[in-house]
Amino acid sequence: MGLWTILEGFLLLANALAILNEDRFLAPRGWSFAEFSAGRTKSFKGQLIGLIYATQYMRVPLILLNAICIFVKLVSG
């Protein structure tokens, strides 16, 4: 397993987190960003929710990274 494979795995994970819908998936399970106060964001669950929301805000760079990954796969085989 090389560095490229690890980077592709992280890209796939970021894509999976970016497409989660708050109203349909996160809020019914208690993972809404609005439910956490400023003091509870230090917990693991708060950090994970912050990561989910950070990836949702970074959708345009994710689209560019996906395009680069697809181009490299097409060129290298």
Buried (B, 14 or more C-beta within 10 A) or exposed (E): EEEEEEEBEEBEEBBEBBEBEBEEEBBEEEBEBEEBEEEEEEEEEBEEBEEBBEBBEBEEEBEEBBEEBEEEEEEEE
